Amino acid sequence: MSVVGIRELKNRLTHYLQLTKKGEEVVVTERGVPIALIQPITKDLPGVSREACLARLSVLGIATLPQKPSLTRLKTVKASGTSASTFILEERR
């Protein structure tokens, strides 16, 4: 586990993210007081739904669930005639 101050983390963020990718946890401190923990994301357990994972993150205060219902799927629109890329290539000539 690495312990790093905010300034050092800001200046060497890529380095600490590489450590996290390798499985190491990084404790972030502000004036010597721990304020955050950066840890690798582990694979979800099989059989756990996306909704269950989001609910868990919401309870932990990590994520906020959407307040509005999600958008409905839009229908695909088929365009007829010359394609846009063909038209642009002709205009460039």
C-alpha positions in Angstrom: 0.0 0.0 0.0 1.3 3.4 -1.0 0.6 6.6 0.9 0.7 9.8 -1.1 -0.1 13.5 -0.5 -2.5 15.4 -2.8 0.3 17.4 -4.5 2.4 14.3 -5.2 -0.7 12.5 -6.5 -1.5 15.3 -8.8 2.0 15.5 -10.2 2.4 11.8 -10.7 -1.1 10.5 -11.2 -0.2 8.2 -14.0 2.4 6.4 -11.8 -0.1 5.9 -9.0 -2.8 4.6 -11.4 -0.3 2.1 -12.8 0.3 0.9 -9.3 -3.4 0.5 -8.8 -3.7 -1.4 -12.1 -1.2 -3.9 -10.6 -3.4 -4.4 -7.6 -1.9 -2.0 -5.1 -4.0 0.3 -3.0 -3.0 4.0 -2.7 -4.0 6.1 0.4 -4.3 9.8 -0.4 -3.5 12.2 2.4 -4.1 15.9 3.0 -1.5 17.4 5.4 -0.8 13.9 6.7 -4.4 12.9 7.3 -5.8 10.1 5.1 -8.8 11.4 3.1 -9.2 8.9 0.2 -8.3 5.4 -0.9 -7.7 4.5 -4.5 -8.1 0.8 -5.1 -8.4 -1.4 -8.2 -11.8 -2.4 -9.4 -12.3 -6.1 -9.0 -14.4 -8.3 -11.3 -18.1 -8.6 -10.3 -19.1 -11.9 -8.9 -20.9 -14.1 -11.3 -24.7 -13.8 -11.0 -24.6 -10.3 -9.6 -26.8 -8.0 -11.7 -25.8 -4.5 -12.7 -28.7 -3.1 -10.7 -27.4 -4.9 -7.6 -23.9 -3.5 -8.1 -25.3 0.0 -8.6 -27.5 -0.3 -5.5 -24.4 -1.4 -3.4 -22.4 1.6 -4.7 -25.3 3.9 -3.9 -25.5 2.6 -0.3 -21.8 3.1 0.1 -22.1 6.7 -1.2 -19.9 6.1 -4.2 -22.5 6.5 -6.8 -25.8 8.4 -7.1 -28.7 6.5 -8.8 -30.5 8.4 -11.6 -33.6 10.3 -10.5 -35.4 10.2 -13.8 -36.4 7.1 -15.7 -34.0 6.1 -18.5 -34.7 7.2 -22.1 -36.6 4.8 -24.3 -34.8 3.3 -27.2 -35.1 5.3 -30.4 -35.9 3.8 -33.7 -33.1 3.6 -36.3 -33.7 6.0 -39.2 -32.8 4.7 -42.7 -31.6 7.5 -45.1 -32.1 7.2 -48.8 -30.0 8.7 -51.6 -26.3 9.5 -51.8 -24.3 8.8 -48.6 -22.9 11.8 -46.7 -19.3 10.7 -47.3 -19.8 10.4 -51.0 -21.4 13.9 -51.1 -18.5 15.4 -49.1 -15.9 13.7 -51.4 -17.7 15.2 -54.5 -17.8 18.6 -52.9 -14.0 18.6 -52.2 -13.2 18.0 -55.9 
